[in-house]
Amino acid sequence: MCYKDLFYSLYFYLMSYITALNTANPIFSISQEQSANFSAHFMGKTKNEKRKIRILQRATGIKNRYTVIEDYTKNENFEFYPNAENLEPFPSTSKRMKMYEKWATKLGLEAAKPIINGREKEITHLITVSCTGMFAPGIDIEILEKLNLKSSVQRTSINFMGCYASFNALKVADAFCKAHNATVLIVGVELCTLHFQKKSDDDNLLANSIFADGAAALLVESKPKPNTTNLLLRKFYCDLVPKGKPDMAWYIRDTGFEMRLSSYVADILGEKIQTILDKLMTGLNIDRNDEAISQWAVHPGGKKILETLAKKLSMDKKKLDVPFKIWEEFGNMSSVTVLFVLKELLKNKEKYQLKNHQLIPSLAFGPGLTIESALFEVIEA
């Protein structure tokens, strides 16, 4: 073998690829108008407060979200919340976690089964991701058993990291593939609507307006899958913006998980994002406006975040068509949302002008304030 052939062989085997990706949502769909009605009724104590809630929900730009709780689609005869004007006794964290136990595995399996069919015995590693609930033995063991994976599959759980957690799962999968020639199944499940809070402060008003439920599953392998579109994991870069620490946080309290989400997050991200992307692109001989980039897979954490990024990066907003689309149709599903963006890109690659070796920069944000970034490359094997 000549040196050139050896180089390409080593390059090929030191890479990892997303070879399959699927998403799933609960059966209950809620329009933003229904969401506004529910929140205004139970959170608005005065006419002005009710009006403020409706204006805020309309301003999000979300049209539809999904939830495991049917109560949000009704005005009475609730099953999860008490049938009382003040929703008291308000559901405890225990009750919310029981609902998580009921739904999390089901939704994760719905996402995973279509991409695993016939390959159960090939899976070497399983990574589960969630920041909206947990129990033990957890969904990792439930999924392993219900998919008939080998009992010796190595399991890793990534919990409570927030909207950027899927990037950590991908980095772990990337390391497994490079070290062990692995076939890694990642399953993420987020049931954000379990944590509705009736406090009428700005943080909770915003959180109740944007968060939703969803799941995603993907395979990461050491080799690209033939006759399909793969995503090569080219590079990762993570950074922290300490000044944003109080602006995005996630706490476990007596009545569920409480979100702190400031409207200043978009501005803080805007200040830092150019530096982050310059470091992600270092050594690649491209810049963020390169023609090799037709679309960005940005976590749609909010309409203002997407608009701020487009403005700060002097970016054609068309390159954010997919994040805006996912935001409108699904809302913010925490860590799995960016995987919905990737799924839409792969599903309609011609529409979004994705070609062989096209680059897709990706971003997600979370508590800390943490900024995770990744660079994917389209590989037609």
Short mmCIF file of the C-alpha atoms (twelve columns), coordinates in Angstrom:
data_MODEL
# 
_entry.id   MODEL 
# 
loop_
_atom_site.group_PDB 
_atom_site.id 
_atom_site.type_symbol 
_atom_site.label_atom_id 
_atom_site.label_alt_id 
_atom_site.label_comp_id 
_atom_site.label_asym_id 
_atom_site.label_seq_id 
_atom_site.Cartn_x 
_atom_site.Cartn_y 
_atom_site.Cartn_z 
_atom_site.pdbx_PDB_model_num 
ATOM 1   C CA . MET A 1   0.000   0.000  0.000  1 
ATOM 2   C CA . CYS A 2   1.386   3.430  -0.941 1 
ATOM 3   C CA . TYR A 3   1.583   6.268  1.569  1 
ATOM 4   C CA . LYS A 4   -1.335  8.104  -0.068 1 
ATOM 5   C CA . ASP A 5   -3.606  5.074  0.224  1 
ATOM 6   C CA . LEU A 6   -2.506  4.572  3.820  1 
ATOM 7   C CA . PHE A 7   -3.289  8.201  4.627  1 
ATOM 8   C CA . TYR A 8   -6.821  7.980  3.258  1 
ATOM 9   C CA . SER A 9   -7.423  4.657  4.995  1 
ATOM 10  C CA . LEU A 10  -6.387  6.107  8.357  1 
ATOM 11  C CA . TYR A 11  -8.460  9.249  7.721  1 
ATOM 12  C CA . PHE A 12  -11.508 7.131  6.918  1 
ATOM 13  C CA . TYR A 13  -11.221 5.002  10.038 1 
ATOM 14  C CA . LEU A 14  -10.549 7.920  12.378 1 
ATOM 15  C CA . MET A 15  -13.876 9.526  11.554 1 
ATOM 16  C CA . SER A 16  -17.436 9.024  12.750 1 
ATOM 17  C CA . TYR A 17  -20.724 9.519  10.934 1 
ATOM 18  C CA . ILE A 18  -24.399 10.000 11.655 1 
ATOM 19  C CA . THR A 19  -25.815 7.252  9.447  1 
ATOM 20  C CA . ALA A 20  -29.493 7.341  10.478 1 
ATOM 21  C CA . LEU A 21  -31.767 9.822  12.249 1 
ATOM 22  C CA . ASN A 22  -35.421 9.762  13.265 1 
ATOM 23  C CA . THR A 23  -37.730 11.875 15.421 1 
ATOM 24  C CA . ALA A 24  -41.022 11.395 17.264 1 
ATOM 25  C CA . ASN A 25  -43.639 13.474 19.061 1 
ATOM 26  C CA . PRO A 26  -46.460 12.694 21.504 1 
ATOM 27  C CA . ILE A 27  -50.009 12.214 20.231 1 
ATOM 28  C CA . PHE A 28  -51.374 15.455 21.673 1 
ATOM 29  C CA . SER A 29  -50.921 18.576 19.559 1 
ATOM 30  C CA . ILE A 30  -51.587 22.018 21.007 1 
ATOM 31  C CA . SER A 31  -51.903 25.215 19.018 1 
ATOM 32  C CA . GLN A 32  -50.392 28.385 20.409 1 
ATOM 33  C CA . GLU A 33  -53.915 29.770 20.829 1 
ATOM 34  C CA . GLN A 34  -54.859 26.799 23.022 1 
ATOM 35  C CA . SER A 35  -51.661 27.269 24.999 1 
ATOM 36  C CA . ALA A 36  -52.424 30.962 25.482 1 
ATOM 37  C CA . ASN A 37  -55.962 30.174 26.664 1 
ATOM 38  C CA . PHE A 38  -54.689 27.655 29.224 1 
ATOM 39  C CA . SER A 39  -51.945 29.919 30.546 1 
ATOM 40  C CA . ALA A 40  -54.126 33.044 30.623 1 
ATOM 41  C CA . HIS A 41  -56.865 31.238 32.525 1 
ATOM 42  C CA . PHE A 42  -54.631 29.830 35.244 1 
ATOM 43  C CA . MET A 43  -51.806 32.394 35.407 1 
ATOM 44  C CA . GLY A 44  -53.537 35.682 34.701 1 
ATOM 45  C CA . LYS A 45  -55.053 37.181 37.840 1 
ATOM 46  C CA . THR A 46  -56.212 40.388 36.131 1 
ATOM 47  C CA . LYS A 47  -57.371 41.347 32.645 1 
ATOM 48  C CA . ASN A 48  -54.040 43.045 32.001 1 
ATOM 49  C CA . GLU A 49  -52.106 39.925 33.028 1 
ATOM 50  C CA . LYS A 50  -54.252 37.730 30.784 1 
ATOM 51  C CA . ARG A 51  -53.733 40.158 27.911 1 
ATOM 52  C CA . LYS A 52  -49.961 40.156 28.512 1 
ATOM 53  C CA . ILE A 53  -49.875 36.348 28.357 1 
ATOM 54  C CA . ARG A 54  -51.775 36.226 25.066 1 
ATOM 55  C CA . ILE A 55  -49.554 38.890 23.499 1 
ATOM 56  C CA . LEU A 56  -46.403 37.060 24.632 1 
ATOM 57  C CA . GLN A 57  -47.572 33.731 23.240 1 
ATOM 58  C CA . ARG A 58  -48.470 35.267 19.872 1 
ATOM 59  C CA . ALA A 59  -45.138 37.070 19.728 1 
ATOM 60  C CA . THR A 60  -43.171 33.818 19.976 1 
ATOM 61  C CA . GLY A 61  -43.965 32.980 16.353 1 
ATOM 62  C CA . ILE A 62  -44.773 29.374 17.318 1 
ATOM 63  C CA . LYS A 63  -47.832 27.883 15.640 1 
ATOM 64  C CA . ASN A 64  -47.961 24.423 17.178 1 
ATOM 65  C CA . ARG A 65  -46.359 22.278 19.890 1 
ATOM 66  C CA . TYR A 66  -46.664 18.689 21.139 1 
ATOM 67  C CA . THR A 67  -47.262 17.452 24.679 1 
ATOM 68  C CA . VAL A 68  -47.838 14.244 26.649 1 
ATOM 69  C CA . ILE A 69  -50.460 16.062 28.767 1 
ATOM 70  C CA . GLU A 70  -53.886 16.200 27.128 1 
ATOM 71  C CA . ASP A 71  -55.126 18.743 29.710 1 
ATOM 72  C CA . TYR A 72  -53.531 21.594 27.745 1 
ATOM 73  C CA . THR A 73  -56.006 20.958 24.928 1 
ATOM 74  C CA . LYS A 74  -59.067 21.081 27.225 1 
ATOM 75  C CA . ASN A 75  -60.966 23.514 29.449 1 
ATOM 76  C CA . GLU A 76  -62.250 20.971 31.956 1 
ATOM 77  C CA . ASN A 77  -62.196 17.298 32.957 1 
ATOM 78  C CA . PHE A 78  -58.451 17.346 33.517 1 
ATOM 79  C CA . GLU A 79  -56.586 14.112 34.199 1 
ATOM 80  C CA . PHE A 80  -53.149 15.364 35.199 1 
ATOM 81  C CA . TYR A 81  -53.970 18.705 36.809 1 
ATOM 82  C CA . PRO A 82  -56.617 19.036 39.549 1 
ATOM 83  C CA . ASN A 83  -60.058 20.148 38.382 1 
ATOM 84  C CA . ALA A 84  -59.898 23.304 40.444 1 
ATOM 85  C CA . GLU A 85  -59.845 26.964 39.459 1 
ATOM 86  C CA . ASN A 86  -56.372 27.398 40.961 1 
ATOM 87  C CA . LEU A 87  -55.042 23.952 39.893 1 
ATOM 88  C CA . GLU A 88  -54.462 23.087 43.542 1 
ATOM 89  C CA . PRO A 89  -53.067 20.887 44.856 1 
ATOM 90  C CA . PHE A 90  -50.518 21.749 42.172 1 
ATOM 91  C CA . PRO A 91  -48.747 18.604 40.849 1 
ATOM 92  C CA . SER A 92  -45.626 17.686 42.804 1 
ATOM 93  C CA . THR A 93  -42.283 16.732 41.308 1 
ATOM 94  C CA . SER A 94  -43.132 13.132 42.221 1 
ATOM 95  C CA . LYS A 95  -46.333 13.191 40.163 1 
ATOM 96  C CA . ARG A 96  -44.541 14.768 37.234 1 
ATOM 97  C CA . MET A 97  -41.780 12.164 37.338 1 
ATOM 98  C CA . LYS A 98  -44.377 9.365  37.331 1 
ATOM 99  C CA . MET A 99  -45.730 10.860 34.110 1 
ATOM 100 C CA . TYR A 100 -42.166 10.988 32.773 1 
ATOM 101 C CA . GLU A 101 -41.733 7.278  33.587 1 
ATOM 102 C CA . LYS A 102 -44.974 6.514  31.734 1 
ATOM 103 C CA . TRP A 103 -44.084 8.352  28.521 1 
ATOM 104 C CA . ALA A 104 -40.312 8.705  28.143 1 
ATOM 105 C CA . THR A 105 -39.501 5.148  27.092 1 
ATOM 106 C CA . LYS A 106 -42.508 4.962  24.749 1 
ATOM 107 C CA . LEU A 107 -41.479 8.097  22.902 1 
ATOM 108 C CA . GLY A 108 -37.809 7.095  22.788 1 
ATOM 109 C CA . LEU A 109 -38.712 3.714  21.304 1 
ATOM 110 C CA . GLU A 110 -40.948 5.343  18.705 1 
ATOM 111 C CA . ALA A 111 -37.978 7.372  17.529 1 
ATOM 112 C CA . ALA A 112 -35.463 4.500  17.700 1 
ATOM 113 C CA . LYS A 113 -37.279 1.480  16.235 1 
ATOM 114 C CA . PRO A 114 -37.336 2.600  12.574 1 
ATOM 115 C CA . ILE A 115 -33.552 3.087  12.459 1 
ATOM 116 C CA . ILE A 116 -32.667 -0.070 14.407 1 
ATOM 117 C CA . ASN A 117 -34.836 -2.633 12.636 1 
ATOM 118 C CA . GLY A 118 -32.638 -5.625 11.787 1 
ATOM 119 C CA . ARG A 119 -29.478 -4.178 13.331 1 
ATOM 120 C CA . GLU A 120 -30.169 -4.881 17.003 1 
ATOM 121 C CA . LYS A 121 -27.128 -7.096 17.515 1 
ATOM 122 C CA . GLU A 122 -24.770 -4.601 15.867 1 
ATOM 123 C CA . ILE A 123 -25.265 -1.916 18.526 1 
ATOM 124 C CA . THR A 124 -22.226 -1.695 20.806 1 
ATOM 125 C CA . HIS A 125 -23.069 1.473  22.779 1 
ATOM 126 C CA . LEU A 126 -26.267 3.188  23.909 1 
ATOM 127 C CA . ILE A 127 -26.359 6.850  24.971 1 
ATOM 128 C CA . THR A 128 -29.545 8.325  26.438 1 
ATOM 129 C CA . VAL A 129 -30.138 12.050 26.803 1 
ATOM 130 C CA . SER A 130 -32.704 13.951 28.872 1 
ATOM 131 C CA . CYS A 131 -32.912 17.005 31.097 1 
ATOM 132 C CA . THR A 132 -36.640 16.881 31.883 1 
ATOM 133 C CA . GLY A 133 -36.808 13.724 33.993 1 
ATOM 134 C CA . MET A 134 -34.990 10.695 35.300 1 
ATOM 135 C CA . PHE A 135 -35.467 7.417  37.127 1 
ATOM 136 C CA . ALA A 136 -33.394 4.295  37.781 1 
ATOM 137 C CA . PRO A 137 -33.297 1.691  36.396 1 
ATOM 138 C CA . GLY A 138 -33.805 4.224  33.643 1 
ATOM 139 C CA . ILE A 139 -34.813 4.550  30.022 1 
ATOM 140 C CA . ASP A 140 -31.411 3.216  28.954 1 
ATOM 141 C CA . ILE A 141 -32.237 -0.233 30.368 1 
ATOM 142 C CA . GLU A 142 -35.873 -0.018 29.217 1 
ATOM 143 C CA . ILE A 143 -34.782 0.770  25.659 1 
ATOM 144 C CA . LEU A 144 -32.088 -1.917 25.678 1 
ATOM 145 C CA . GLU A 145 -34.603 -4.576 26.729 1 
ATOM 146 C CA . LYS A 146 -37.486 -3.500 24.492 1 
ATOM 147 C CA . LEU A 147 -35.240 -3.229 21.410 1 
ATOM 148 C CA . ASN A 148 -33.663 -6.614 22.183 1 
ATOM 149 C CA . LEU A 149 -30.173 -5.158 22.237 1 
ATOM 150 C CA . LYS A 150 -27.343 -7.211 23.700 1 
ATOM 151 C CA . SER A 151 -27.191 -7.050 27.497 1 
ATOM 152 C CA . SER A 152 -23.482 -6.245 27.171 1 
ATOM 153 C CA . VAL A 153 -24.135 -2.981 25.303 1 
ATOM 154 C CA . GLN A 154 -22.223 -0.186 27.029 1 
ATOM 155 C CA . ARG A 155 -24.661 2.416  28.400 1 
ATOM 156 C CA . THR A 156 -24.076 6.094  29.081 1 
ATOM 157 C CA . SER A 157 -26.693 8.571  30.341 1 
ATOM 158 C CA . ILE A 158 -26.380 12.321 29.810 1 
ATOM 159 C CA . ASN A 159 -28.806 14.120 32.099 1 
ATOM 160 C CA . PHE A 160 -29.828 17.641 33.084 1 
ATOM 161 C CA . MET A 161 -27.430 19.533 30.821 1 
ATOM 162 C CA . GLY A 162 -30.092 21.508 28.974 1 
ATOM 163 C CA . CYS A 163 -30.647 22.328 25.318 1 
ATOM 164 C CA . TYR A 164 -27.063 21.610 24.233 1 
ATOM 165 C CA . ALA A 165 -26.931 18.048 25.623 1 
ATOM 166 C CA . SER A 166 -27.196 16.328 22.222 1 
ATOM 167 C CA . PHE A 167 -23.790 17.778 21.321 1 
ATOM 168 C CA . ASN A 168 -22.297 16.066 24.354 1 
ATOM 169 C CA . ALA A 169 -23.898 12.800 23.275 1 
ATOM 170 C CA . LEU A 170 -22.408 13.208 19.804 1 
ATOM 171 C CA . LYS A 171 -18.961 13.919 21.249 1 
ATOM 172 C CA . VAL A 172 -19.137 10.797 23.417 1 
ATOM 173 C CA . ALA A 173 -20.312 8.741  20.428 1 
ATOM 174 C CA . ASP A 174 -17.501 10.196 18.314 1 
ATOM 175 C CA . ALA A 175 -14.949 9.108  20.924 1 
ATOM 176 C CA . PHE A 176 -16.418 5.592  21.103 1 
ATOM 177 C CA . CYS A 177 -16.303 5.227  17.320 1 
ATOM 178 C CA . LYS A 178 -12.708 6.369  17.061 1 
ATOM 179 C CA . ALA A 179 -11.562 4.178  19.942 1 
ATOM 180 C CA . HIS A 180 -13.619 1.028  19.402 1 
ATOM 181 C CA . ASN A 181 -14.971 0.965  15.830 1 
ATOM 182 C CA . ALA A 182 -18.362 1.257  17.550 1 
ATOM 183 C CA . THR A 183 -21.971 1.411  16.438 1 
ATOM 184 C CA . VAL A 184 -23.643 3.859  18.799 1 
ATOM 185 C CA . LEU A 185 -27.361 4.426  19.317 1 
ATOM 186 C CA . ILE A 186 -28.278 7.814  20.802 1 
ATOM 187 C CA . VAL A 187 -31.820 8.301  22.118 1 
ATOM 188 C CA . GLY A 188 -32.916 11.695 23.428 1 
ATOM 189 C CA . VAL A 189 -36.279 12.318 25.105 1 
ATOM 190 C CA . GLU A 190 -37.515 15.654 26.441 1 
ATOM 191 C CA . LEU A 191 -40.914 16.136 28.106 1 
ATOM 192 C CA . CYS A 192 -40.698 19.844 28.861 1 
ATOM 193 C CA . THR A 193 -44.458 20.390 29.257 1 
ATOM 194 C CA . LEU A 194 -44.449 18.308 32.437 1 
ATOM 195 C CA . HIS A 195 -42.960 21.340 34.156 1 
ATOM 196 C CA . PHE A 196 -45.638 23.986 33.626 1 
ATOM 197 C CA . GLN A 197 -45.483 26.537 36.444 1 
ATOM 198 C CA . LYS A 198 -48.343 28.902 37.296 1 
ATOM 199 C CA . LYS A 199 -46.142 31.639 38.720 1 
ATOM 200 C CA . SER A 200 -46.666 34.791 36.669 1 
ATOM 201 C CA . ASP A 201 -43.049 36.058 36.669 1 
ATOM 202 C CA . ASP A 202 -41.412 36.743 33.304 1 
ATOM 203 C CA . ASP A 203 -39.247 33.586 33.366 1 
ATOM 204 C CA . ASN A 204 -42.207 31.261 33.767 1 
ATOM 205 C CA . LEU A 205 -44.422 33.182 31.359 1 
ATOM 206 C CA . LEU A 206 -41.753 32.744 28.691 1 
ATOM 207 C CA . ALA A 207 -40.990 29.098 29.517 1 
ATOM 208 C CA . ASN A 208 -44.675 28.155 29.395 1 
ATOM 209 C CA . SER A 209 -44.933 29.858 25.994 1 
ATOM 210 C CA . ILE A 210 -42.177 28.038 24.130 1 
ATOM 211 C CA . PHE A 211 -41.315 24.582 25.517 1 
ATOM 212 C CA . ALA A 212 -42.654 21.329 24.095 1 
ATOM 213 C CA . ASP A 213 -42.138 17.546 24.032 1 
ATOM 214 C CA . GLY A 214 -40.263 15.392 21.545 1 
ATOM 215 C CA . ALA A 215 -37.746 12.599 21.021 1 
ATOM 216 C CA . ALA A 216 -34.970 11.794 18.567 1 
ATOM 217 C CA . ALA A 217 -32.779 8.788  17.852 1 
ATOM 218 C CA . LEU A 218 -29.675 8.478  15.719 1 
ATOM 219 C CA . LEU A 219 -26.946 6.043  14.832 1 
ATOM 220 C CA . VAL A 220 -23.306 7.115  14.912 1 
ATOM 221 C CA . GLU A 221 -20.850 4.719  13.252 1 
ATOM 222 C CA . SER A 222 -17.186 4.482  12.341 1 
ATOM 223 C CA . LYS A 223 -17.958 4.122  8.642  1 
ATOM 224 C CA . PRO A 224 -20.476 5.866  6.374  1 
ATOM 225 C CA . LYS A 225 -23.528 3.834  5.410  1 
ATOM 226 C CA . PRO A 226 -23.660 2.955  1.690  1 
ATOM 227 C CA . ASN A 227 -26.427 4.329  -0.525 1 
ATOM 228 C CA . THR A 228 -27.538 6.974  1.949  1 
ATOM 229 C CA . THR A 229 -26.740 10.502 3.096  1 
ATOM 230 C CA . ASN A 230 -24.394 10.538 6.075  1 
ATOM 231 C CA . LEU A 231 -23.197 13.385 8.256  1 
ATOM 232 C CA . LEU A 232 -19.494 13.323 9.041  1 
ATOM 233 C CA . LEU A 233 -18.689 14.737 12.494 1 
ATOM 234 C CA . ARG A 234 -15.928 17.100 11.404 1 
ATOM 235 C CA . LYS A 235 -15.300 19.209 14.503 1 
ATOM 236 C CA . PHE A 236 -16.654 20.365 17.869 1 
ATOM 237 C CA . TYR A 237 -16.023 23.482 19.914 1 
ATOM 238 C CA . CYS A 238 -17.516 24.480 23.281 1 
ATOM 239 C CA . ASP A 239 -17.250 27.692 25.265 1 
ATOM 240 C CA . LEU A 240 -18.750 29.315 28.340 1 
ATOM 241 C CA . VAL A 241 -20.050 32.852 28.876 1 
ATOM 242 C CA . PRO A 242 -20.015 33.278 32.678 1 
ATOM 243 C CA . LYS A 243 -21.803 36.650 32.559 1 
ATOM 244 C CA . GLY A 244 -24.850 34.762 31.259 1 
ATOM 245 C CA . LYS A 245 -24.940 32.314 34.176 1 
ATOM 246 C CA . PRO A 246 -27.937 33.952 35.901 1 
ATOM 247 C CA . ASP A 247 -29.824 34.353 32.615 1 
ATOM 248 C CA . MET A 248 -30.386 30.665 31.852 1 
ATOM 249 C CA . ALA A 249 -30.752 28.052 34.571 1 
ATOM 250 C CA . TRP A 250 -32.734 24.888 35.391 1 
ATOM 251 C CA . TYR A 251 -33.670 23.957 38.976 1 
ATOM 252 C CA . ILE A 252 -35.428 20.986 40.591 1 
ATOM 253 C CA . ARG A 253 -38.107 22.275 42.967 1 
ATOM 254 C CA . ASP A 254 -41.138 20.880 44.833 1 
ATOM 255 C CA . THR A 255 -43.532 21.359 41.897 1 
ATOM 256 C CA . GLY A 256 -41.324 20.229 39.050 1 
ATOM 257 C CA . PHE A 257 -38.322 21.745 37.311 1 
ATOM 258 C CA . GLU A 258 -38.235 25.527 37.170 1 
ATOM 259 C CA . MET A 259 -36.645 27.412 34.304 1 
ATOM 260 C CA . ARG A 260 -34.845 30.719 34.536 1 
ATOM 261 C CA . LEU A 261 -34.749 32.165 31.045 1 
ATOM 262 C CA . SER A 262 -33.947 35.828 30.588 1 
ATOM 263 C CA . SER A 263 -34.780 37.858 27.503 1 
ATOM 264 C CA . TYR A 264 -31.123 38.980 27.539 1 
ATOM 265 C CA . VAL A 265 -29.876 35.550 26.411 1 
ATOM 266 C CA . ALA A 266 -30.076 36.517 22.726 1 
ATOM 267 C CA . ASP A 267 -27.983 39.652 23.313 1 
ATOM 268 C CA . ILE A 268 -25.346 37.727 25.276 1 
ATOM 269 C CA . LEU A 269 -25.095 35.114 22.527 1 
ATOM 270 C CA . GLY A 270 -24.828 37.852 19.931 1 
ATOM 271 C CA . GLU A 271 -21.782 39.305 21.686 1 
ATOM 272 C CA . LYS A 272 -19.910 35.977 21.772 1 
ATOM 273 C CA . ILE A 273 -21.012 34.104 18.690 1 
ATOM 274 C CA . GLN A 274 -18.455 35.472 16.189 1 
ATOM 275 C CA . THR A 275 -15.559 34.381 18.395 1 
ATOM 276 C CA . ILE A 276 -17.080 30.911 18.860 1 
ATOM 277 C CA . LEU A 277 -17.525 30.364 15.139 1 
ATOM 278 C CA . ASP A 278 -14.056 31.639 14.269 1 
ATOM 279 C CA . LYS A 279 -12.618 28.978 16.587 1 
ATOM 280 C CA . LEU A 280 -14.885 26.278 15.144 1 
ATOM 281 C CA . MET A 281 -13.715 27.136 11.616 1 
ATOM 282 C CA . THR A 282 -10.003 27.413 12.517 1 
ATOM 283 C CA . GLY A 283 -7.819  25.395 10.163 1 
ATOM 284 C CA . LEU A 284 -10.604 24.622 7.693  1 
ATOM 285 C CA . ASN A 285 -9.878  27.397 5.174  1 
ATOM 286 C CA . ILE A 286 -13.502 28.537 5.140  1 
ATOM 287 C CA . ASP A 287 -15.492 31.306 6.790  1 
ATOM 288 C CA . ARG A 288 -19.094 31.477 7.937  1 
ATOM 289 C CA . ASN A 289 -20.277 33.029 4.652  1 
ATOM 290 C CA . ASP A 290 -18.566 30.440 2.466  1 
ATOM 291 C CA . GLU A 291 -20.615 29.031 -0.430 1 
ATOM 292 C CA . ALA A 292 -19.885 25.571 0.969  1 
ATOM 293 C CA . ILE A 293 -22.424 26.426 3.688  1 
ATOM 294 C CA . SER A 294 -26.020 26.562 2.447  1 
ATOM 295 C CA . GLN A 295 -27.804 25.936 5.751  1 
ATOM 296 C CA . TRP A 296 -27.125 26.234 9.478  1 
ATOM 297 C CA . ALA A 297 -28.437 23.721 12.006 1 
ATOM 298 C CA . VAL A 298 -28.990 26.126 14.892 1 
ATOM 299 C CA . HIS A 299 -30.972 25.111 17.962 1 
ATOM 300 C CA . PRO A 300 -34.072 27.329 17.785 1 
ATOM 301 C CA . GLY A 301 -34.079 28.406 21.404 1 
ATOM 302 C CA . GLY A 302 -36.206 31.395 20.510 1 
ATOM 303 C CA . LYS A 303 -37.236 33.619 17.631 1 
ATOM 304 C CA . LYS A 304 -35.131 36.494 18.957 1 
ATOM 305 C CA . ILE A 305 -32.079 34.229 19.248 1 
ATOM 306 C CA . LEU A 306 -32.316 33.202 15.591 1 
ATOM 307 C CA . GLU A 307 -32.864 36.787 14.429 1 
ATOM 308 C CA . THR A 308 -29.954 38.053 16.544 1 
ATOM 309 C CA . LEU A 309 -27.574 35.424 15.179 1 
ATOM 310 C CA . ALA A 310 -28.535 36.230 11.596 1 
ATOM 311 C CA . LYS A 311 -27.932 39.931 12.223 1 
ATOM 312 C CA . LYS A 312 -24.670 39.567 14.151 1 
ATOM 313 C CA . LEU A 313 -23.212 37.204 11.550 1 
ATOM 314 C CA . SER A 314 -24.459 39.279 8.597  1 
ATOM 315 C CA . MET A 315 -26.083 36.065 7.465  1 
ATOM 316 C CA . ASP A 316 -28.719 35.549 4.793  1 
ATOM 317 C CA . LYS A 317 -31.768 34.520 6.875  1 
ATOM 318 C CA . LYS A 318 -32.524 31.835 4.294  1 
ATOM 319 C CA . LYS A 319 -29.627 29.883 5.780  1 
ATOM 320 C CA . LEU A 320 -31.749 29.621 8.934  1 
ATOM 321 C CA . ASP A 321 -34.917 28.505 7.149  1 
ATOM 322 C CA . VAL A 322 -34.936 25.117 8.880  1 
ATOM 323 C CA . PRO A 323 -34.444 26.334 12.470 1 
ATOM 324 C CA . PHE A 324 -37.275 28.840 11.922 1 
ATOM 325 C CA . LYS A 325 -39.462 26.083 10.464 1 
ATOM 326 C CA . ILE A 326 -38.846 23.736 13.413 1 
ATOM 327 C CA . TRP A 327 -39.468 26.590 15.851 1 
ATOM 328 C CA . GLU A 328 -42.847 27.368 14.271 1 
ATOM 329 C CA . GLU A 329 -44.014 23.757 14.023 1 
ATOM 330 C CA . PHE A 330 -42.608 22.239 17.236 1 
ATOM 331 C CA . GLY A 331 -41.394 24.976 19.610 1 
ATOM 332 C CA . ASN A 332 -38.386 24.370 21.850 1 
ATOM 333 C CA . MET A 333 -37.986 20.681 22.749 1 
ATOM 334 C CA . SER A 334 -34.765 21.268 24.656 1 
ATOM 335 C CA . SER A 335 -31.859 18.983 23.692 1 
ATOM 336 C CA . VAL A 336 -33.588 17.118 20.845 1 
ATOM 337 C CA . THR A 337 -34.625 20.242 18.915 1 
ATOM 338 C CA . VAL A 338 -31.369 20.560 16.994 1 
ATOM 339 C CA . LEU A 339 -31.780 16.922 15.900 1 
ATOM 340 C CA . PHE A 340 -35.192 17.823 14.447 1 
ATOM 341 C CA . VAL A 341 -33.364 20.514 12.458 1 
ATOM 342 C CA . LEU A 342 -30.858 17.973 11.110 1 
ATOM 343 C CA . LYS A 343 -33.682 15.539 10.289 1 
ATOM 344 C CA . GLU A 344 -35.497 18.181 8.231  1 
ATOM 345 C CA . LEU A 345 -32.288 19.050 6.364  1 
ATOM 346 C CA . LEU A 346 -31.598 15.417 5.470  1 
ATOM 347 C CA . LYS A 347 -35.211 14.717 4.543  1 
ATOM 348 C CA . ASN A 348 -35.362 17.627 2.078  1 
ATOM 349 C CA . LYS A 349 -31.729 17.955 1.039  1 
ATOM 350 C CA . GLU A 350 -32.533 19.060 -2.515 1 
ATOM 351 C CA . LYS A 351 -34.787 21.863 -1.256 1 
ATOM 352 C CA . TYR A 352 -32.035 23.116 1.034  1 
ATOM 353 C CA . GLN A 353 -29.279 22.653 -1.591 1 
ATOM 354 C CA . LEU A 354 -27.339 20.058 0.354  1 
ATOM 355 C CA . LYS A 355 -24.761 18.332 -1.818 1 
ATOM 356 C CA . ASN A 356 -21.899 15.942 -1.255 1 
ATOM 357 C CA . HIS A 357 -19.284 17.564 1.031  1 
ATOM 358 C CA . GLN A 358 -21.630 20.430 1.914  1 
ATOM 359 C CA . LEU A 359 -20.808 21.833 5.363  1 
ATOM 360 C CA . ILE A 360 -23.442 22.370 8.070  1 
ATOM 361 C CA . PRO A 361 -22.392 24.433 11.102 1 
ATOM 362 C CA . SER A 362 -24.507 23.721 14.163 1 
ATOM 363 C CA . LEU A 363 -25.079 25.562 17.444 1 
ATOM 364 C CA . ALA A 364 -26.938 25.015 20.712 1 
ATOM 365 C CA . PHE A 365 -27.102 26.921 23.965 1 
ATOM 366 C CA . GLY A 366 -27.876 26.118 27.584 1 
ATOM 367 C CA . PRO A 367 -27.315 26.833 31.266 1 
ATOM 368 C CA . GLY A 368 -23.999 28.329 32.153 1 
ATOM 369 C CA . LEU A 369 -24.313 30.165 29.698 1 
ATOM 370 C CA . THR A 370 -22.916 27.326 27.556 1 
ATOM 371 C CA . ILE A 371 -22.445 27.534 23.784 1 
ATOM 372 C CA . GLU A 372 -21.835 24.248 21.968 1 
ATOM 373 C CA . SER A 373 -20.926 24.157 18.298 1 
ATOM 374 C CA . ALA A 374 -20.309 21.433 15.741 1 
ATOM 375 C CA . LEU A 375 -19.450 21.202 12.086 1 
ATOM 376 C CA . PHE A 376 -21.050 18.441 9.999  1 
ATOM 377 C CA . GLU A 377 -20.152 17.463 6.439  1 
ATOM 378 C CA . VAL A 378 -22.611 15.813 4.070  1 
ATOM 379 C CA . ILE A 379 -21.203 12.511 2.799  1 
ATOM 380 C CA . GLU A 380 -22.977 10.619 0.017  1 
ATOM 381 C CA . ALA A 381 -21.515 7.136  0.448  1 
# 
